[in-house]
Amino acid sequence: MPTFLIDGNWFDMATLAVAAFYAFSRAMFAGHWRVESFVVELSYGVSIFPLVLLTATVASSTAINTLMTGNKIIISLAGLISLIVILKRTFERTERAERGRFF
């Protein structure tokens, strides 16, 4: 009987699992399944686990070593998505302030 060994990096597998859970839960909360929305939420979810691990680097030197030796593409993607969301929110607030709304 063949045996299947999982030889993936735990960091990458946890990132993908958290992203899938996030996208699934957002689709359930929205009450509809649209592929475009699911893919966007999946891309947002990819940034959650690396950012949580980045926060944990304050308390653990092992976490920083794991983060730095992990998949650099996922880490850079998490940073890029976070940057885009922050900039989007910043410009949305500026537009609202110009219309007389601050929040």
N, C-alpha and C positions, 0 to 999 in steps of 0.2 A: 504494500500500500504506500503511495507516495506521501511524503510529508512536505508541508509548506511552511517554510520559515519566513517570518516577517523580518526583513533586514532593513527596513526604512528607518530613517532618523526619527526619533520620538518627537523632536521639536516640530518637524514638518507634519507628522501625522496628527499631533495635537492641534496644530494650526488649522489643518484642513477639517478636523472633526469639529472644532469650535466654529469655524466658518459655516459649515453645513448646518450645524445646530442653530446658529444665529439666523441664517437665511430661512430655514424651515420654520422657526418660531415666528419670524416676521411675516411670512406668508400665511401662517395660521391666524395670526393676530389681524391681518388685513382682511381675511376671509375670502380671498381669491388667489388663484394661482396664475400668474402671468410670468412667462419665461424671462422677459426683460427685467421685471422687478426682482425675480429670484436671483438672476445673475448679478444685478447691482448690489443686492443685499449680501450675496456671497462674497463679492469683492470687498465690501465694507467689513464683513466678518473676518476676512483674512488678517486684518490689522489688529484684532482684539487680543489674541494670545501673545504675539510678540510685544505688544504694548504693556500687557500685564506682566510679562517676564521682565521687561525693561524697568517697570516700577519696582519689581522685587529685587533688582540689582542693588538697591540701597541696603538691603538686609543680608544679602548673600553674595559672596565672591564666586560661588559655583554658578549662580545664575548669570553673572556677567560673562564668565567663561563659556557657558553654554550658548548664550546669545551671540557672542563674537565668533564662535566656531560653527554656529548653525548655518542654515541656508541663507546666504546673503541676499538672494533675490526676494525671499519672503520678507526679510527685515526691511529692505529698501522699498518694497511694495507697501508695507504697512506704514512706513514713514511718508511715502508719497500720497497715499489715500488720506492719511491724517492731515497732511498739509493742504490738500485740496479741500477737504471739509472745513478746515479752519478758515481758509481764505474765502470760501463761499459764504460762510456765516458772517464773516467780517464785512464783505461787500453787501450782503443782504441787510445788515444793520445800518450801513451807511445810506442805502436807498430808503429805508424806513425812516431814518432820522431826517432825511431831506423832505419826506412827505409829512413830517410832524409826529411820527410814531417812533418811540425809542425801543420798544420791545416787540 
